[in-house]
Amino acid sequence: MTGNELRQMLVNKWGYSYDVQFRRTQGKIFLQIMWKYVEQASFPLSESEYQEHLNTIANYLNALGGTSQVENFIVQTKERPRLGKAISIPIELGDRASEWII
């Protein structure tokens, strides 16, 4: 998965280029789809910074082996990011967990 593919998935599902972040909680890793999006005037990143950020996120997803998990979750979910409420996608690391979580 590339940053462009990730962005296209977000736009196809929800109509906006939402911000995405990784979050580690209780020994688990989640990809969070935040409520802010590029098309908002108050979005803190420029277009090029956002694309670079998505490329970085996509690279981590590829390394973690979580791309298909994210794709399946986005296709199947009925949730929608809204103010103050991110969508959390659990990334199942399997045997790689010890490599990524200290």
C-alpha positions in Angstrom: 0.0 0.0 0.0 1.2 3.5 -0.8 0.2 6.8 0.7 -1.9 7.6 -2.4 -3.7 4.3 -2.1 -4.5 4.9 1.6 -5.8 8.4 0.8 -8.0 7.1 -2.1 -9.5 4.5 0.3 -10.4 7.2 2.8 -11.9 9.5 0.1 -13.8 6.6 -1.5 -15.3 5.6 1.9 -16.0 8.9 3.6 -15.5 11.6 0.9 -12.6 13.4 2.7 -8.8 13.0 3.1 -8.8 12.3 6.9 -5.7 12.4 9.1 -4.5 9.1 10.3 -2.2 8.4 13.3 -0.8 5.3 15.0 -1.6 4.9 18.7 -0.2 2.3 21.1 -2.4 1.4 24.0 -2.2 -1.5 26.5 0.4 -3.3 24.4 -1.7 -3.0 21.2 -1.2 -0.9 18.1 -4.1 0.9 16.5 -4.4 3.0 13.3 -6.7 5.9 14.1 -8.7 7.7 11.5 -9.0 11.2 13.0 -11.9 13.7 12.5 -9.7 16.4 10.9 -9.2 16.3 7.1 -7.2 18.1 4.5 -10.1 19.9 3.0 -10.7 21.8 6.2 -9.3 25.4 6.3 -8.0 24.7 9.9 -6.1 21.5 8.9 -2.5 21.9 10.2 -0.6 20.3 7.4 0.0 21.5 3.8 -0.9 19.2 0.9 2.7 18.0 0.5 3.2 17.5 4.3 0.0 15.4 4.4 1.0 13.3 1.5 4.5 12.7 3.1 2.7 11.8 6.4 0.5 9.3 4.5 3.5 7.7 2.8 5.1 7.2 6.2 2.0 5.7 7.7 1.7 3.4 4.7 5.3 2.3 5.0 4.7 1.4 8.7 1.5 -0.5 7.8 3.5 -2.5 5.2 6.2 -3.3 7.7 3.7 -4.3 10.3 1.8 -6.5 7.9 -1.4 -4.6 8.6 -2.4 -3.4 5.1 -5.1 -6.0 4.5 -6.5 -5.6 8.0 -6.9 -1.8 7.4 -8.4 -2.3 4.0 -10.9 -4.9 5.2 -11.9 -2.7 8.2 -12.4 0.4 6.2 -14.6 -1.5 3.6 -16.7 -3.2 6.3 -17.1 -0.5 8.9 -20.3 1.6 9.3 -18.5 4.0 11.6 -17.6 7.5 10.5 -15.0 9.9 12.0 -16.7 12.8 13.7 -15.7 15.6 15.9 -13.9 14.3 19.0 -14.3 10.6 17.9 -11.6 8.8 15.9 -12.1 5.4 14.4 -9.6 2.9 15.9 -8.5 0.0 13.7 -6.6 -2.7 15.7 -3.5 -3.9 14.0 -2.9 -7.6 14.8 0.9 -8.1 14.8 1.0 -11.8 15.5 4.6 -13.0 15.8 6.0 -9.6 15.0 4.7 -8.1 18.3 8.0 -8.5 20.1 9.8 -6.6 17.4 7.6 -3.5 17.6 6.5 -3.2 21.2 8.9 -2.7 24.0 
